[in-house]
């Protein structure tokens, strides 16, 4: 893992995944989700249908060889940076058509000691794309810009940052990234409950255990 912001943001390049096949899987997942969830008139900050419903499904629950490769890459790499403990993961797909992006947003509160990140499936083209990070506690008012590259995986702590993707300016295929949250067991099941403090008691988790291979 290469350090972008010390003890906060890392990246690595994975070239063992067939991103063309993974792209097709992501399109198929969008089709299946559209059969279950109602259409949206406004995707607001999220930029696309599959991102709005990000907490309602786990992409790793869809059988796919490339998703299996992605999971194993995470299992082999993330142990280098995660704090000691047991973790669960949920991931979803961002499918941005031309002119779309995800605006500034954050993930979990710092007190939960979680991580978030994304993997680039189809992010290259005539016009460059990127993701901007703002981590005020570490870099002041500066913006850390990460250029998109297919096969790139970025992971960081979810403590003080906000981030957004650039507007997708290329014709044809979607800009596709697979985003994820990694949550300590203690945050998902405090005091022997199956919900954390910010989720309704009626919510059933769709996180799965994250294997760590050292």
N, C-alpha and C positions, 0 to 999 in steps of 0.2 A: 504494500500500500504506500502510495506517495503522499506526502504531507502537503496540503495546500495552506491551511491555517493550523499552527501547532496545537495539538490536543483538542482539535475541534472539527476539522474538515479534511477528508482524505479522498483520493481517487486511485483507480486502477483500471487497466485495460484488459479486457477478456476477448480473446479471438477464437475461442472454441465453440461458439454458438452460431448456428445458422440463422442470421438475423432476417433473411428473406422468409424463411419458414416461420420464424417467430412473429414477423409482421402479419403474415396470413392468419396465424392463430389469434392474434389480437383483434383482427377484423372480424373473425368468426365469433369471438367472445362478445364484441359489440352487438352483433346480430342476435345472439342468444339473450343478452341482457335487455335488448329492446323488446323482447317477447314478454319480459317479466315486469319491467318498470315502466311507468307512464312517460310519454314524451315530454320534453321541456320547452317552454317558450323562451326562457331566459336561463343561460348557464352562468351568468354573472361572473364572479371572480374565477370560476373553475375553467371556463373556456370550452368544455365539451361534456357530452352526456355521460361518458364512462367515468369522468372525474367527479361529477356531481354526486354520483352514487358510490363513491370510493369506499365508504364505510359499510356498504351493504353486501359486498362480495369479497372474496379473496382469490386473486388470479391464480395462485398456486393450487387451487382446488380443481382447475381445469386440466385434465390429462394432456400432456404435451411433452415430447422429448426435450425440446429446447428450454421449456420452463424448468424441467428437471435438471438440466445442465446449469441453468442460472442459479437454482437453489443450491446445488452442490458447490458452485463457485463461491457463493456467499458463505457456506459452511466452512470452506477451506480458508477463506481470507479474513472474515470478520473477527475471528478470535484474536487477531493481532491488536485490535483496537478497542473491543468491547470491554467494559469493566467486568470483573469476575461476577458470575451469577448465571441464572437460567433465563432464557429469553424466548419470546414468542414474536411471530412476524405476520404481517398482513401486507399484501401488495395489490396494486390496481394499475390499470393502463390509462395513459393520457393519449388521446387521439386528436391532434389539432389540425384542422383544415386550414387552408390558406387564409391569412388574416387573423388567425386565432392564437391565443396563448393563455397561460395561467398567470394571473396578476400577483402582486405582492401578497404573501400569506405566511403563516407560521403553522407549526404542528403542535406537539404537546408542550405543556408547561415544564419549566426547568425542574420543578420538584420531583417529577416522575423519573428523571434520569433516562430518557429514551433517546433513540437515534432515528434518523430518517435519511432517505436518499433516493437515487433513481439510476436506472440503467438505460442507455441509449440504444434503441432498436433501429430507428430510421430518423436521423437528425441532420444529415448532410445534403447538400445540393448546391445549386448555383449561388444561392444566398446563404451566408453563414448563419447558424443559430447558436444560442448560448443560454446559460442560466446565470443570473446575478444573485449574489448573496450579500446581505447586509448584516453584519455581526457587530453592533455598536460597542458592546463591552470589550471586544478584542481589537477592532480595527477602526474605531471612531466613526467618522462619517464616510469612510471609504467604501467602495463597492468592490467585492471580489467577483470577477467575471470568469466563468469556466466555459470555454468553447466546446461546443458539442462535437462528438465524434462517435460514430457507430461502434459499439463494443465497450464504450466507456462506462464505468460505474463510479458513482460519487456517493459517499456516505459521510454524515456528520452528526454531531450531537444536536438534540432539539432543546436548546436552552434560551438563547437570546436572539437567534437570527430570524430574519424574514428573507424570502427568496421568490424569484419569479423567472419565467422563461421568456425568451424573446418572441416577438411576433413571427409566425411562420410565413415566409415570403415566397416559398417555392410552389410551383404548380404540380399537379399530379397526386402523388401519394401523400398521406398524412405524415406529420411529424409525430413519431411514436416514441414515448418513453414509458418505462415501467417503474412506478414509484413504490416506495415501501416505508412502513413504520416498524421499528423493532422495539419491543416493550419488555421491561423486566417483569418476571412473574409476579413480583410483589405489587406492581402497579395495576395488574389486571385482576388480581384476586386478593385485595386487602381484607384483613379480618375474616378470612374464610368465606368471603362472598365471591360470586362469579362476575362481579362488576366493579369497575373502579369508581371513584367518587364523582366523576363528571358524567357518568353514563346512567341512564334510566335503569331502574331495577328490573325492568322487563326486557332488557337487551341481552341477547345471547351472543357470546363472542364468536367471531369467525377467524380469530388468530390461530396459527398452528405453531407447534414448537420449532424453534430454530436450532438445528443441529450445529454444534461447533466441533470441527475437526482440527486438532492441534498436531 
